[in-house]
Amino acid sequence: MSNFVPNKVFLRGVLLHYFNMKKKAAESHRILVEMYGEHALAERTCQKWFARFKSGHFDLEDEERVGAPPKFEDAELEELLDQDPAQTQEELAKTLGVDHSTISKRLKANKKTKKMTSKTALAILSQGTEEMEIVITVDVLRRAGIDVVVGGLTALEPTRCSRNVVIVPDKNLQDVAKNEFDIVILPGGLGGSNAMSLSSLVGQILHEQNEKGKLIAAICAAPTALQAHKVGFGKTITSYPGVKEQLEKDYKYVDDLVVQDGQLITSRGPGTAFQFALKIVENLVGIEKAKEIAKGLLLEY
């Protein structure tokens, strides 16, 4: 790490260099931390400057403000959303130095910022999650234009899945537990399902989602987490065959690949993850979009 102590303008110049190299704000922030440690700019500050650069503003000095409220370009807002679609309006307001109402009004007025009004999904990641089930589901939903947040049950720690694939969550699950989502998704994997079953936070999220009549989806062994938190008793479901006997006590069990009963969607395992994800897409954005995504993946739906 360098002993040189940089000032803000110097660091902004470094950011501009990485911006011109087509790097992302998050990657540039990591490089700054490696080089300058505690003197590096905060990640949110890096995102703000990248947004300014994208809007065509390359002056590295602080803008002089006398009494007038802070202003920002729509391009800055769009760039922040491109960098992290999971950001809340409160987070965007903090980054841009404006109040929440300003962000809300700008989003409603500008059709280009439709990301904030698109369908949203929360996929819960925990130690032992089945990696195919979470990655395939998240990938398919994002292809369909759905804003997916991968919420880490173990905060923002890199999470080791059932086959030793390591995934870094987008957000700490605790930080997004109160957010509104159109669907909450529980991927399977025995270890991950057990962790979700034991988590009071997951139980809270599921109960609130259920009470609002919003979608919940669980695949493989994850329906056992629904059972542990007493969600959807009496509904028709499916799961990985190994947990069938356990679930039959509280649900109507069938062996179909994907089952939907009301707002509850369930599926069987890694091999049915694409059909599971497409069923979610169908529910959130329509059958035509699901067919379009399936065609691009060389799948039939």
N, C-alpha and C positions, 0 to 999 in steps of 0.2 A: 504494500500500500504506500502511496506517495506521501512525503512529509510536507509537500506544498499545500498551503491553505488557500483554496480558491474563493473568490468572491462570487456573488450571485450572477453578475454579468458574464463572468468567465464560464460558469457552469451552463448558463443559457446558451452561450456560444457552442459549447460541447454538444448540447442537445440539438442545436440547429445542424451541426455537422452530422449527427446520427440520423436526424430527420431527412437530410439530403441523401443519406445512404439507404433510405427506405426501411430503417429499423422502426420497431414499435416503441411506444413510450415506456412500456413496462420493461422491455429489454434494455433500453437506454438507461433507465433508472438503476437496474441491476449493475450495469457497467460502472455507473457513477459511484455506487456504494462500494464496489470492489476497489475502485481507484482512490476514492476520497473519504470513505468511511462515514463518520458522523457529520462531515461537512457536505455530504451530498444533498441534493434537493429531495424533498419528499416525493413519493410516487405520484400523489395527486397534483403536485406542482408541475411535475414533468408532463402529466396528461394535459394540464391547462396550457402549457407552452406549446406542446405539439398541436393542440387545437388552434392556437393562434397562428402558428406557422402554416397550417393547412388553409386557414382563411386568408393567407397572403400578407400577414403582418409579421415582419422579420426584425423589427426594432427590438433590441435586447434590453433597453432601459424600461424602468417602470413608467407606466402611463401617468401623467400628471392629472390629478382630479381635484377640482375646486368646487365643492358643494354638490355637484351633479352626481346622481347614483351611478354605480358601475354599469358599463355597457359591454355587450358582447355580440359577436356576429353569429348568425345561424350556423355557419360553417364550423364554428368552435363547438357548438352544442352537438352537431352531427358527428364531429370527430371524436368527442368524448363517448358518444354512444357506440361508435365503431370500435373504440378501444375496449369498452366493457358494457355490453348491452344490459347487464344485470344491475347497473347502477340505479338507485332510487332517485326520485326528484330531489330529495333532501341532499343526497350526495352530490348531485350535479350542481345544485345551488351553492353548496359550500366550495366546490372546486372553482366555480366561476365568480365567486364573491358577490352573489346576489341573493335575494330572498326567494323562498319557495314559490310564492305566488308568481314571481316573474318567470320562473321556469315553467310553471303550469300553463300560464297564458301563452308563452311562446310555443310550447308543444302543441297546444290546441290550434294555434293560428297557422302553424307551418306544417303542411302535409308531408314534407320531406322527413320530418322527425316521427314518422308513424311507428317507429320501433317501440316507443313507449306505450302505444295503444294496441300493440299486437297481443296475441295470446301468450300466456306465460306458463311456465312449468318449473316445478322444483323437483330435482332428482336427488335423493339422499344417498350419500356415499359414506361407507363405514369400513372399518377393518374387516376383510373377508368378503367384501362384496364381489359378486361374480362379474368380472370385468367385461365380458362380452355383452352382458345384459345392460350394463349402464352405458358403455361406449356406443353400442349400436343404437340404443334408444335415444340418447342425447344427439347423436349424429343425424339420425333420420328426422327428428323434430326440428333441428336447426336448419336442415335442408328445406323444410317446409315453412321457414320463416318464423318459427315459434321461438320466443326468448326463453332459453333454458338456463336456470341457475343450478349448478352442482353444489349442493350444500354439504359441507363436511361435518359429520357427527363428532369427529375429533379435531374440531376447529379448522385451521388452514394447513394442518400438517399433511405432507405427502402421505398418501394412504395406500397400504399394501393390500391388494385384492387377493382373491382366492387362489390365483395361479401365479402370484408374485409379481404381477404387473402393478406398477406404482402410478397412482393418479393424484394430481394436485387439485383440490376443490376450488371452485370459483369464490365461494364465500364460506364463512363460518356459519353452520346451521343455526346457531344461537342468534346470530345477527339478522337472519332473514325469517325467523320463526313467526313473526307478527305480520310479515308481508302477505299481500293477497296474491294467490296463484290460481290459475284456471284448473290446474291438475297437480297433484302430488304423486310422485312416482317412487315406488320402492323396488329397487332391483334385488335379485336374489343372491344366492351364495349362502351356505349354512352359517358361516361366521358372521356375515353382514346381517342376516336375518335375525340371528340371536341378539346381536348388538342393538338392532332396532326394537326388538321385543322388550329389551331391558331398559330402554331409554324413555324416561318420563317426558322428555322434550318431543320425541317422535309421537308419543301418545297424544300430547297436547295438540300438535300440528294436525294429526289425523282426525281428532274429535272436532276441532274447529272447522276443518275442511268438510267433514261429514255433515255437521250441523248447518252449514251454509248451502248444502245440496250440490257441492262442487265435486268434480271428478277425482277419484283415487284409483291408481293403477298399481298392481303388484304382480311380480313374475317369479316363477321358480319356487323357492322356499319362503319368499317374502310374505305370502298370505298368512304365515304363522305369526308374523308381527301384527297383522290385522286382528288375528284371533287373540293374541296376548293383550291387546288394547281394547278388545271387545267392540270391534268395528264391523258392521255389516252382517251381524249374525242372521242366519236364515236365508241369506242370498245365495244364488247359484254361482259357484266359482270353480276354478281349476287350479292346478299347481304342479310342482314337480312330484312325480309318483311316490317318492320316498316319504312325503309328508301327508299323503292322501288320508291315511287312517286317522291321523291326529285331527285333521280338519273336518272330517265327516261328522264329528260330534256336534259341530256348531253351524255347519253350512250344508247346502245342497250341492253335492259334488258331482261333476261330470268330467269326462276325459277329453273334451274338445281342446284344440290348440290354443284358442283365444275365446274367452267368455266375457260377455258384458251383461250385467244385471243392474239396470238403473245407472247410477253414477259410478259403479264399481266395475273395473276392468281387470281381469286376471289372465295369466298365461303360464306355460309349462316349464320353459327352460331356455338355455342358450340357443338351441335350434329354432325356437319360435320367437326370438327377440325381434326379428324384422316384422313379422305379422303383428306382434304386440305393439310395436312402435307405430306401424301404419294405422292400426285401429285407433290409437291416440290421435294421430294426425286427422283421421276421418272425423273424430268427435270435435276437434278444436277448429279445423279450417275446412272441413268438407271432404266428401268422397272423391271429388275430381282432383283435388290437390294430392290426396293419398295415392290415387292412380298415377298421377304425374310423377311423383317421387318414386313410386315402385318401378315405373317404366325406366327411369334413369338408372335405377339400381339393377336392372335386368331381372326384376321380380314380377310375378303376377299378383294382382290384388283385385 
